[in-house]
Amino acid sequence: MKSLLHRKSLPVGDYRIKFSKFVRVLPRVDGLQITTPLATAMVLLKDQRLFPTLVKLVSACDQKSFQEALPVDLLEHHEDVVSLLLSSGIAGVCDHEGVVDIDKDAVDAGWTPEDLAFHCHTREQMIDVCRDPSPPKPINKQQFPAKHQRIILSTAVLPEPSHNHHNLGFFQVVRERKTIRAYHEQPVTAGVLSDFLWYSMHIREEILCDPGLSRAYSGLLRPVASAGALHSIELYLCIHRCIGLQPGFYHYDSFNHSLGKLSDLGEPCLQMLDLAAASTCRAPQVTSVSPSQGQRPDVLVVMAARYGRHASLHQHTGLSYALILKDVGSIYQQLYLVATALGLAPCGLSFGSSELFEQASGLSGRLECSVGEFMIGNPASTHGFDPGAAVLA
């Protein structure tokens, strides 16, 4: 129970009941657990003879058809069963359109079952209370260190970050931050890319978080915020064109400020670039461009999260993925601001392909999953780009 349970009696007259649109049925060793994000209680169905009743409640069910689904010895208790379903909040009374009364506000607002379940679970006051009576399996924190090494083909040392060409004030950067999807024929340089990565994601310091507690762990400090200083998100770069760097798929080593090449610019990378290029056709400045003529960005940045890094601390709360997505939002804004200060054309993407990332990186999506994409290039001349200054940088 989430709060005080109020008993609901059987509706008067003819009625139809149905499961909530947001109901979830989960198997347990002692039965079936039935709940919804909006329910006031969890129902545990232990009598297997009642399982067919669940099928009946998927669609609107009147009193007669509901009784027919009950075992003979429970027919006299059908009112109590209906009352239990309504009181718990996993089922409700249908209107003429088949919408359950307890769902009406959420349905009118357009909530999907997945989004509502995710929202309600990660925003509860009692999130630290473990719902599952079985203790979570311990996670070896040594498997998910703050700084993670991977096998690379070669290392590209990035130029030292520059401090000489940042002329925009902070509030001017905030004011001028915008999405630009039209690119100049002159590609970005390794120097500008170095500055972009350094001021966005380089590791300033490794620290010990929660010292003295049993859950003490290694954290990182970067120019961008992260919940608990976990910084589980790694940057991968699909470099299409960049003066001073070969095309390919790279991992950004934010501790040594270098790029580790994982592969050449193979088919998975080209497909990722094409997906990104499709979004450039939506730019106001290129409204006449067809999807087949979209511009590939100079560099596509892929954010990938090491889920186990968060799970090692938040497995019992269920907050791991929610915190990862909040970190992604922080990184998006950081990339936008830094790109604006450097005079680049930034664009955050609302979609991406986990499958293509796995193929390009050779990593299991269960260990590192792509959670965000961001593309940069030099802005088209209509945005005041000076190709001479870019080459100099």
C-alpha positions, -999 to +999 in steps of 0.1 A: +000+000+000+012+035-008-013+053+013-045+047+034-066+022+015-103+032+011-128+004+004-149+009-028-182-009-029-198-025-059-212+000-084-250+004-084-269-009-114-253-022-146-216-016-148-185-027-167-151-030-151-117-032-167-080-032-158-063+001-158-046+009-191-014+012-170-016-022-153+015-044-150+014-081-142+047-095-129+055-131-121+067-140-085+075-173-069+043-170-048+019-158-075+013-129-098+019-093-087-006-068-102-001-031-099-002+002-117+017+035-111-016+051-100-027+022-078-030+027-040-020-010-034-003-040-049-024-071-055-008-105-052-029-132-069-020-165-054-049-187-066-040-200-101-077-207-108-082-169-109-056-164-137-083-166-165-100-137-148-071-115-158-078-121-194-114-111-190-104-078-174-082-068-204-114-056-220-146-041-205-163-069-185-199-068-172-211-085-141-223-117-159-191-123-179-170-116-148-189-142-127-185-168-155-147-165-152-148-172-115-144-207-099-178-221-087-168-219-050-161-181-054-193-171-072-210-161-039-179-138-032-179-121-066-189-087-050-159-089-026-136-097-055-148-067-075-146-045-045-110-056-039-100-048-075-116-014-074-102-005-039-067-015-049-068+008-079-057-018-105-092-018-121-120+007-125-154+013-139-156+020-176-174+048-193-191+045-227-158+049-245-141+022-225-119+045-205-115+035-168-125+062-143-092+060-125-073+065-158-092+095-171-068+123-162-037+104-173-053+093-206-065+129-213-029+141-207-016+116-231+006+095-207+020+063-221+022+033-197+060+033-200+065+070-192+040+070-164+056+039-147+090+055-151+079+088-137+060+075-107+086+051-097+115+076-098+096+104-081+082+087-050+091+101-016+099+066-004+122+057-032+148+044-008+125+017+005+131-015-014+098-029-027+113-063-036+116-084-004+146-102-018+178-084-012+196-070-043+225-089-056+258-072-046+276-055-074+314-056-075+324-020-076+358-029-088+342-039-121+329-003-126+358+021-116+355+058-121+381+058-149+375+030-174+401+017-199+393+000-232+412-017-260+420+008-288+438+006-321+458+038-318+459+070-298+455+105-312+469+131-289+448+162-290+463+197-290+466+215-257+434+235-251+436+271-261+428+301-239+433+328-265+401+329-286+373+328-262+360+363-266+323+358-257+311+367-223+291+341-203+257+358-207+263+364-244+270+327-248+237+319-230+218+344-252+233+332-285+230+295-278+209+279-305+207+248-327+224+251-361+221+223-387+237+239-417+275+234-421+303+252-439+324+234-465+354+241-443+356+213-416+364+217-380+400+215-368+416+192-343+424+223-322+388+234-320+376+198-313+402+196-285+388+228-269+353+215-273+361+182-255+383+198-228+358+225-217+329+200-218+341+167-203+377+165-192+384+150-158+396+177-134+401+154-104+393+119-090+378+121-055+366+097-028+328+101-022+311+093+011+344+086+028+341+066+061+309+049+049+306+013+037+293+025+004+324+048-002+333+050-039+355+067-064+340+098-080+351+123-107+350+160-111+343+174-146+331+208-159+296+193-161+274+181-132+267+144-125+246+128-098+269+117-070+299+126-091+295+091-107+300+104-143+291+071-159+288+086-193+316+082-219+319+102-251+325+085-284+332+104-316+322+095-351+346+117-370+334+123-405+359+151-413+383+170-392+415+188-401+443+171-383+425+138-375+417+107-396+380+098-401+370+070-378+352+060-346+370+072-314+366+071-276+375+103-257+399+096-229+388+125-206+416+118-181+445+120-206+426+143-230+432+121-260+412+101-286+415+063-288+406+050-322+383+020-321+376+015-358+377+031-392+347+050-406+328+017-414+292+011-424+277+014-389+294+049-385+282+060-419+247+049-410+248+069-378+260+099-397+232+095-422+206+093-393+221+126-380+221+141-415+183+135-418+177+159-390+195+188-408+166+189-433+144+203-405+166+234-401+148+267-409+177+278-430+175+248-453+137+242-456+140+235-493+165+206-487+151+171-491+159+143-466+182+126-492+203+158-493+208+164-456+243+173-444+264+149-424+279+167-394+317+170-392+316+151-359+288+131-343+292+127-305+276+096-290+270+095-252+272+060-238+264+052-201+281+024-181+249+014-164+267-008-138+285+023-124+251+037-113+237+004-104+265-003-079+251+026-059+215+028-068+203-007-076+180-008-045+164+025-053+156+020-090+170+054-098+199+044-120+185+051-154+167+082-143+199+097-130+217+087-162+191+106-183+195+137-160+232+135-166+226+134-204+205+166-201+234+183-182+259+172-209+236+184-237+236+219-223+273+219-216+280+209-252+257+236-265+273+263-244+309+253-252+301+249-289+285+284-289+316+299-272+338+283-298+317+295-328+306+260-338+273+248-351+258+226-323+227+203-325+215+178-299+195+149-314+164+134-299+170+099-313+198+075-320+205+038-327+218+016-299+223-012-324+246+009-346+266+021-316+272-015-305+284-024-340+307+006-343+322+002-308+322-036-305+307-032-270+277-049-254+248-025-251+241-041-217+275-028-204+276+005-222+244+018-238+241+048-260+218+074-244+223+106-264+237+120-296+251+155-304+265+168-337+289+197-345+304+213-375+314+248-387+283+269-392+274+279-428+285+314-439+250+327-431+258+324-395+290+345-397+316+317-399+351+328-409+369+298-425+403+316-421+398+319-384+389+282-381+420+271-399+441+294-377+425+278-346 
